[in-house]
Structures are given as structure tokens and as C-alpha cells.
């Protein structure tokens, strides 16, 4: 057992005699996964070393325990009892079957035979705590930085939603003067874009945080195309099902590129390709707003588990995005929301504006400019 002590960094400076004395006041604990062995608010004069397995440190807040840290083999748990004789400030439990080495600190503190060991242990942990405080200061700065970014984000979102509500009536009237509702959508998105870009530049974070990066761009493009292809098949299948089994759509062709135009007077190839090019150029702006702006900020600032935060940010950002298309029709807004969930997941996976923009272009061009869903909505 003494040999195993020598492999623990905490005991590397202890002599053979000191290790033998330390062995006398130590015991092994074999715990199952999920077993609590330190309880917040309880006075407990023991500290532990993880021999095998892992441990999670938990802080109670109301009726819920929040994870603070995860410790693994060789790390020490509960060492603050060396310096203070107070109740535990946090709880600890195993996250998998674990073996812990437990030491009776009361014996080390009160027995004169352990004074030399106590001095070495306090010296070791004093240095560790000093480093931890330095790290805490750095984390505090980051937290303050995030709080500032949260404030900017909240102000911008309030401004966006307020302006959208105020201008909706005006945009509806503007729609009556154009045969293509894309103009209305562009105006709404430009308003969103202005405030989102303002939020990103004032956040203090690098643009990479918002997915504006060329890192791994080749892999991102290939992956996006492969993941998007099944959606193109699904779109075609839905159009086929609609025109085959719903009587009022029997007259529609499977591929109807000109369906984006509402009147026959609008139908000509020049206008078609101008609209197609405009759509392709404007998609990255849409994704800049929804993914780089709203989703990135929500993913970073919402609390909870990583997966919960990811899906919450995806759904919330897509609700805002679909709302920007609701002036066209509820069906159209829904058709935007559904692929938006996929694009949100893709963006969270890649953290790149490139991949999600390419996927959006492929699905949008295929659905609106080739298969043609516009006249169904």
C-alpha cells in the first residue's frame, strides 16, 4: 500500500516513515456509481484521494444540485478541511464505480506525531489553492465579459422584436405593391441583420465564436452536402404526394420552377435567374442573423446541460426566423421552421456559417426554384 502512496503527487515529498504513519489513518472506500460521500452543510473532517474512477462536485441551489467540477484518478477531494473547521461548502458523489482513499484529518491535526505531515500537506495545498485563485480571477473576468455580452444581446433582441411589431403593418401594405413577397422578407431580415451585427461587434468575442470562420471549410462543405441530400429527396416526395393525393393540386406539375411568381406577367427567364441569384446571395445573410447571431448567443448564454442548451437555442432562434416569414402565410412559416431545426443542428455540430449556408441554399433552391412549393402555400 505504501508503494501506491508514492504514485500520488500529494505524497511525493513524504518519507518512508511519514508514509507508514499516514497509512495507519487511511482506509479504502469502494463506492458504486452515484454514491454521495460528502454532503454540503455537514461538518466532516476527512479528505479523499481518487484511486480509481471519477467524482462530481455538486452545489445545492434551492431544490437542485448543480455540477461544479469533475475530478478523476489521482485528484484530491475535500482538501479545504486542512485549513478550516467548518461545514462542507459543496457535495461530492461518484459518477462511476470508484475507489477512494480516505484520511482522518482530525487525527492529523490533533496528534503531535503527525505535525510534520500536516505541515507538508498544508504547504502542498497552499500552492494549489493559490493557483486556483489565480484561475478563479481569470474566470471572473470572463464571467463579467459574458454579462456585458448578455446585456447587449438582450437590448438588441428587445429592439428587434419591437421594431418588427411596429413595422409589420407597414410591411403588409408594402406587400400589396409587389407581386413577389420576397421584397417584404428582405426588409424584415435587413432590420434583423443590422441589430445582430451590432450585437456581435460589441460582444468582445472573436467572430469565430459566431461561426464566421474558414476552419475545416472543405470538410464542412462535403459534410453539409451529404447531410442535405436526403432532404432534397424528401421535398420531392412530399410534392409528389401532394399533387397525387390531394385533388385541388392535381393540376400542378412535379417540377414547377415558375411557381415562385404569383402572376403570369412575372414569368420570364431573366426575372427568374435574377430572383435565383438574389436568393443565393441573401441566404448567408439570413444564416448570419439566425445562426451566427441569435443561436450562437443563446447557446453560449443559456444555462443547463450542453444538449439542453443546444436544442433550446435552436428552437428559439427558429421561432424568431419563422416569425419573419409569417406575413406570407402560416404554412410558409412552418415550412421554414422545419428545415430550420436541421440547419440549427448542423450549425451547432460544425460551428460554421459556411456549411449551414450551403445546406440552406441547396434546400431552398431545390424546394422553391426547381420543385416549386410556392403555389401550394
Secondary structure, DSSP 4 states (H G I P E B T S, - for coil): -HHHHHTSGGGTT--HHHHHHHHHTEEEEEE-TT-EEE-TTS---EEEEEEESEEEEEEEETTEEEEEEEEETT-EESGGGGT--S--SSEEEESSSEEEEEEEHHHHHH-GGGHHHHHHHHHHHHHHHHHHHHHHHHHHHHHHHHHHHHHHHHHHHHHHHHHHHHHHHHHHHHHTT-S-THHHHHHHHHHHHHHHHHHHHHS-S-GGGGT---TTHHHHHHHHHHHHHHHHHHHHHHHHHHHHH-GGGTTS-S--GGGG-SSGGG--HHHHHHHHHHHHHHHHHHHIIIIIIIIHHHHHH--S-HHHHHHHHHHHHHHHHHHTTTTT-HHHHHHHHHHHHHHHHHHHHH--HHHHHHHHHHHHIIIIIII--TTT-
